[in-house]
Amino acid sequence: MQITGEKALENISEDAIYFYKDNILDGDPIALDNLFMILDKHIHDDNFIHIAGEINGGVTEGGTTLTLETNIVNLPLRYTNQLKKLIWPEKEDNQVNIYMIIENVDVSQSNLKIALASSVAAYLDDAASVKIKMSQWFDEQLASIVIAQNKIEENDESDNKTSDN
């Protein structure tokens, strides 16, 4: 799927983005099926897509946010000022990609990690393979967060034992 730079800038500037948010309760299985269903429903849209699953209120509440976005640049759509500087309005054939984004305080120093899932064209050719790639990536990121949180808890416990002596 191709998009003109002018249309991409219009999507970003005018907030012509399809937004969807799903709340995921802690302890619930992290099923991406609902997010994939919304992606499938809107993948042909001329507007960009922002589909988020928020665990424990999302990153703003101290939880985790899982996001799928379409864009031509690997920056979250909320970074409008930076995107406006990176997108050339006169470019006619920008490839629209699907990006996977995870946000959590334990994921990186910026609380954000983003990766390319595929181009929209590749997704339309073989959605099942791309969905497997997305699921695996999110599983790996969530596992890393759990490991980081466990290390923090272990350090806190060892600090408490040391201070008790």
Rosetta silent file (secondary structure, phi, psi, omega in degrees, C-alpha in Angstrom):
SEQUENCE: MQITGEKALENISEDAIYFYKDNILDGDPIALDNLFMILDKHIHDDNFIHIAGEINGGVTEGGTTLTLETNIVNLPLRYTNQLKKLIWPEKEDNQVNIYMIIENVDVSQSNLKIALASSVAAYLDDAASVKIKMSQWFDEQLASIVIAQNKIEENDESDNKTSDN
SCORE:     score description
SCORE:     0.000 S_00000001
   1 L     0.000  131.596 -179.820    0.000    0.000    0.000 S_00000001
   2 E  -113.270  154.543  176.882    1.351    3.376   -1.014 S_00000001
   3 E  -145.567  147.903  177.551    0.412    6.832    0.175 S_00000001
   4 L   -77.589  155.257  175.781    1.450   10.291   -0.929 S_00000001
   5 H   -60.946  -36.210  179.588    3.466   12.463    1.415 S_00000001
   6 H   -62.601  -44.115  179.590    0.688   15.026    1.217 S_00000001
   7 H   -68.008  -38.619  178.125   -1.933   12.496    2.403 S_00000001
   8 H   -61.912  -44.718  178.253    0.384   11.246    5.178 S_00000001
   9 H   -65.473  -36.908  177.488    0.874   14.812    6.430 S_00000001
  10 H   -63.191  -44.279  177.714   -2.873   15.416    6.213 S_00000001
  11 H   -56.430  -45.339 -175.907   -3.504   12.311    8.347 S_00000001
  12 H   -73.923  -47.118 -175.970   -1.035   13.524   10.966 S_00000001
  13 H   -67.253  -38.796 -175.468   -1.881   17.234   10.901 S_00000001
  14 L   -98.892   10.812 -178.750   -5.644   16.827   10.951 S_00000001
  15 L    54.170   36.736  177.728   -5.649   13.852   13.318 S_00000001
  16 L   -83.461   65.673 -175.634   -7.253   11.795   10.551 S_00000001
  17 E  -126.430  135.977  174.869   -6.290    8.632   12.389 S_00000001
  18 E   -81.268  117.553 -179.809   -8.500    5.722   13.352 S_00000001
  19 E  -106.580  136.286  174.124   -8.056    5.276   17.131 S_00000001
  20 E  -142.383  136.799  178.510   -9.062    2.189   19.081 S_00000001
  21 E  -132.172  133.097  178.294   -8.251    1.323   22.693 S_00000001
  22 E  -119.973  130.806  177.446   -8.856   -1.956   24.475 S_00000001
  23 E   -91.714  129.272  179.678   -8.462   -2.296   28.251 S_00000001
  24 E  -116.700  122.408 -179.061   -6.778   -5.497   29.388 S_00000001
  25 L   -77.509  144.533  177.208   -7.049   -6.414   33.055 S_00000001
  26 L   -60.306  134.660 -178.771   -3.951   -7.631   34.861 S_00000001
  27 L    96.116  -21.331  175.608   -4.034  -11.397   35.023 S_00000001
  28 L   -71.503  148.148  173.212   -6.131  -11.712   31.879 S_00000001
  29 L   -61.912  140.166 -179.734   -4.476  -13.596   29.039 S_00000001
  30 L   -84.672   83.299  179.109   -2.964  -11.049   26.663 S_00000001
  31 L   -89.822  123.971 -179.919   -4.961  -12.032   23.602 S_00000001
  32 L   -90.044   -0.755 -175.924   -4.143   -9.916   20.593 S_00000001
  33 H   -55.545  -40.942 -179.413   -7.069  -11.320   18.590 S_00000001
  34 H   -65.881  -40.926  177.776   -9.268   -8.288   19.271 S_00000001
  35 H   -65.368  -41.044  178.283   -6.501   -5.905   18.172 S_00000001
  36 H   -64.434  -37.718  179.221   -5.900   -8.014   15.050 S_00000001
  37 H   -62.129  -43.274  178.445   -9.641   -7.994   14.266 S_00000001
  38 H   -66.668  -40.503  177.325   -9.669   -4.172   14.378 S_00000001
  39 H   -59.652  -47.425  179.707   -6.491   -4.050   12.266 S_00000001
  40 H   -60.254  -37.896 -177.786   -8.083   -6.328    9.657 S_00000001
  41 H   -67.609  -32.910 -172.917  -11.222   -4.192    9.602 S_00000001
  42 H  -114.834    6.836 -174.925   -9.327   -0.915    8.981 S_00000001
  43 L   -63.054  -25.452 -179.358   -6.166   -2.000    7.135 S_00000001
  44 L   -87.607   -3.908 -177.793   -7.497   -0.672    3.807 S_00000001
  45 L   -62.416  146.740  173.293   -8.275    2.802    5.224 S_00000001
  46 L   -73.169  -24.585  179.074   -6.551    5.829    3.712 S_00000001
  47 L   -83.429  155.107  176.164   -6.139    7.153    7.242 S_00000001
  48 E   -71.338  163.023 -176.599   -3.488    5.847    9.583 S_00000001
  49 E  -121.213  138.420  173.464   -4.453    3.404   12.330 S_00000001
  50 E  -131.295  106.824 -177.701   -3.611    3.476   16.059 S_00000001
  51 E  -118.150  118.225 -174.938   -4.796    0.346   17.884 S_00000001
  52 E  -122.979  143.574  169.755   -3.803    0.063   21.554 S_00000001
  53 E  -117.314  121.538 -176.871   -4.237   -2.506   24.282 S_00000001
  54 E  -107.545  123.175  177.538   -3.678   -1.085   27.753 S_00000001
  55 E  -100.666  128.387 -178.733   -2.708   -3.379   30.622 S_00000001
  56 L    54.959   42.364  177.275   -3.302   -1.929   34.111 S_00000001
  57 L    84.614    1.222  179.153   -4.312    1.444   32.669 S_00000001
  58 L    80.746  179.866 -174.770   -1.444    1.608   30.186 S_00000001
  59 H   -61.330  -30.962 -178.537    1.927    3.255   30.504 S_00000001
  60 H   -68.917  -21.254  179.691    0.422    6.507   31.815 S_00000001
  61 H  -105.471   11.210 -179.020   -0.927    4.640   34.861 S_00000001
  62 L    90.882    6.135  178.839    2.234    2.598   35.476 S_00000001
  63 L   -98.884 -144.590 -176.857    1.087   -0.339   33.361 S_00000001
  64 E  -130.580  141.621  175.036    1.910   -1.406   29.821 S_00000001
  65 E  -119.600  126.506  174.561    0.592   -0.248   26.458 S_00000001
  66 E  -107.053  128.250 -175.420    0.746   -2.489   23.374 S_00000001
  67 E  -134.550  141.997  167.802    0.120   -0.633   20.120 S_00000001
  68 E  -114.949  129.445  179.574   -0.174   -1.388   16.424 S_00000001
  69 E  -135.636  146.849  168.831    0.145    1.628   14.140 S_00000001
  70 E  -102.835  141.246 -178.064    0.316    2.251   10.436 S_00000001
  71 E  -170.186  170.672  175.284    2.667    4.982    9.308 S_00000001
  72 L  -103.420   -7.000  179.825    5.401    5.700    6.781 S_00000001
  73 L  -128.378  144.590 -177.172    7.967    6.583    9.463 S_00000001
  74 L   -84.471   57.916  172.451    8.929    4.491   12.492 S_00000001
  75 L  -130.166  143.873  175.747    7.779    7.025   15.052 S_00000001
  76 L   -57.100  146.462 -177.048    4.564    6.882   17.055 S_00000001
  77 L   -60.636  -24.004 -179.174    1.797    8.965   15.479 S_00000001
  78 L   -70.812  -13.045  177.787    1.616   11.211   18.556 S_00000001
  79 L   -86.224   60.006 -172.170    5.014   12.709   17.626 S_00000001
  80 H   -60.653  -43.074 -177.965    3.363   15.030   15.122 S_00000001
  81 H   -61.858  -43.881  178.868    6.020   17.765   15.116 S_00000001
  82 H   -66.905  -40.790 -179.836    8.839   15.310   14.390 S_00000001
  83 H   -63.657  -39.494  179.267    6.789   13.492   11.763 S_00000001
  84 H   -61.076  -29.838  179.081    5.995   16.757    9.963 S_00000001
  85 H   -79.224  -24.259 -174.164    9.750   17.341    9.621 S_00000001
  86 H   -96.585  -14.996 -175.989   10.432   13.836    8.274 S_00000001
  87 L  -102.502  126.646 -179.609    7.649   13.488    5.692 S_00000001
  88 L   -92.051  117.147 -176.590    8.093   15.107    2.295 S_00000001
  89 L   -61.654  -29.674 -176.391    4.725   16.325    0.911 S_00000001
  90 L   -81.719   -9.570  179.790    5.898   16.052   -2.716 S_00000001
  91 L   -75.311  127.998 -172.628    6.868   12.368   -2.428 S_00000001
  92 L   -90.763  -28.812 -167.843    4.245   10.282   -4.211 S_00000001
  93 L  -123.439   64.210  176.512    5.054    6.679   -3.306 S_00000001
  94 E   -83.572  131.002  177.801    5.577    6.254    0.426 S_00000001
  95 E   -79.268  129.570  177.124    5.199    2.686    1.645 S_00000001
  96 L   -88.021  128.480 -178.543    2.750    2.339    4.529 S_00000001
  97 E  -116.544  163.522  173.084    4.065    0.020    7.238 S_00000001
  98 E  -108.292  125.594  179.604    2.666   -1.559   10.370 S_00000001
  99 E  -112.838  144.418  175.430    4.677   -0.860   13.508 S_00000001
 100 E  -103.793  131.150 -178.310    4.546   -2.645   16.853 S_00000001
 101 E  -130.232  134.583  172.500    5.036   -0.424   19.893 S_00000001
 102 E  -126.149  136.617  179.761    5.334   -1.379   23.541 S_00000001
 103 E  -128.186  126.090  178.645    5.468    1.172   26.343 S_00000001
 104 L  -167.258  148.681 -178.314    6.428    0.405   29.931 S_00000001
 105 L   -62.158  -22.594 -177.864    8.910    1.929   32.385 S_00000001
 106 L   -97.846    8.677 -176.673   10.933   -1.314   32.269 S_00000001
 107 L   -91.358  -31.972  178.024   11.174   -1.612   28.489 S_00000001
 108 L  -170.788  172.913  179.231   13.806    1.080   27.838 S_00000001
 109 L   -62.117  -31.891  179.447   15.098    4.379   29.148 S_00000001
 110 L   -89.149    3.037 -177.552   12.484    6.178   27.023 S_00000001
 111 L    65.532   16.971 -172.016    9.731    3.758   28.200 S_00000001
 112 E  -142.601  138.788  171.070    9.175    2.920   24.519 S_00000001
 113 E  -138.011  135.260 -177.792   10.246    0.278   22.041 S_00000001
 114 E  -131.786  142.202  178.636    9.110    0.213   18.401 S_00000001
 115 E  -145.432  152.378  177.681    9.675   -2.354   15.666 S_00000001
 116 E   -77.472  127.189  173.897    8.540   -2.905   12.098 S_00000001
 117 E   -85.719  -52.959  177.506    5.968   -5.689   11.750 S_00000001
 118 E  -179.382  175.086  169.038    5.693   -5.496    7.958 S_00000001
 119 E   -77.195  159.201  176.512    4.489   -3.319    5.156 S_00000001
 120 H   -62.318  -38.385  179.453    0.728   -3.146    4.745 S_00000001
 121 H   -60.625  -44.532  178.690    1.166   -4.825    1.341 S_00000001
 122 H   -65.194  -37.444  177.595    3.010   -7.777    2.909 S_00000001
 123 H   -62.373  -43.353 -179.805    0.331   -7.995    5.614 S_00000001
 124 H   -66.138  -30.956  177.591   -2.393   -8.148    2.976 S_00000001
 125 H   -73.014  -38.287 -175.046   -0.466  -10.929    1.185 S_00000001
 126 L  -151.116   71.319 -176.715    0.098  -13.070    4.302 S_00000001
 127 H   -61.395  -36.136 -177.051   -1.630  -11.698    7.393 S_00000001
 128 H   -60.197  -45.161  179.573   -1.272  -14.959    9.336 S_00000001
 129 H   -64.725  -40.475 -179.882    2.554  -14.873    9.238 S_00000001
 130 H   -67.654  -38.793  177.958    2.671  -11.209   10.220 S_00000001
 131 H   -63.521  -38.505  176.455    0.268  -11.822   13.115 S_00000001
 132 H   -63.042  -44.671  178.500    2.540  -14.618   14.365 S_00000001
 133 H   -59.832  -43.994  179.678    5.526  -12.253   14.157 S_00000001
 134 H   -62.985  -46.774 -179.372    3.601   -9.576   16.089 S_00000001
 135 H   -59.949  -44.689  179.904    2.478  -12.037   18.769 S_00000001
 136 H   -63.346  -42.340 -178.663    6.013  -13.355   19.234 S_00000001
 137 H   -64.312  -47.095  178.885    7.472   -9.849   19.468 S_00000001
 138 H   -63.386  -39.782  176.941    4.935   -8.703   22.049 S_00000001
 139 H   -59.429  -44.704  179.175    5.447  -11.949   24.032 S_00000001
 140 H   -62.201  -42.791 -178.830    9.228  -11.352   24.070 S_00000001
 141 H   -66.671  -42.391  179.057    8.802   -7.749   25.199 S_00000001
 142 H   -65.016  -38.431  177.296    6.341   -8.684   27.943 S_00000001
 143 H   -63.390  -40.438  177.555    8.689  -11.446   29.150 S_00000001
 144 H   -63.019  -38.065  178.573   11.558   -8.907   29.313 S_00000001
 145 H   -64.603  -44.538  179.165    9.380   -6.583   31.389 S_00000001
 146 H   -61.212  -42.754  178.600    8.563   -9.386   33.845 S_00000001
 147 H   -61.721  -45.660  179.486   12.276  -10.253   34.169 S_00000001
 148 H   -62.308  -42.123 -179.775   13.154   -6.580   34.791 S_00000001
 149 H   -67.393  -37.752  177.586   10.387   -6.232   37.380 S_00000001
 150 H   -64.465  -39.115  177.770   11.497   -9.439   39.150 S_00000001
 151 H   -63.570  -40.918  178.876   15.080   -8.135   39.353 S_00000001
 152 H   -62.890  -44.433  179.026   13.826   -4.883   40.882 S_00000001
 153 H   -63.068  -41.083  178.399   11.795   -6.831   43.460 S_00000001
 154 H   -63.226  -42.122  178.492   14.803   -9.044   44.278 S_00000001
 155 H   -64.251  -40.627  178.070   17.013   -5.981   44.744 S_00000001
 156 H   -62.839  -43.257  179.710   14.397   -4.360   46.979 S_00000001
 157 H   -64.580  -41.496  179.995   14.146   -7.503   49.104 S_00000001
 158 H   -69.439  -34.484  175.566   17.921   -7.780   49.440 S_00000001
 159 H   -64.897  -40.408  179.235   18.140   -4.072   50.358 S_00000001
 160 H   -65.921  -38.628  178.557   15.478   -4.586   53.048 S_00000001
 161 H   -66.222  -39.586 -179.945   17.383   -7.591   54.502 S_00000001
 162 H   -66.873  -40.296 -179.440   20.596   -5.568   54.559 S_00000001
 163 H   -73.897  -22.034  177.990   18.940   -2.633   56.324 S_00000001
 164 H   -74.271  -22.992 -177.375   17.329   -4.974   58.889 S_00000001
 165 L   -79.287    0.000    0.000   20.769   -6.160   60.074 S_00000001
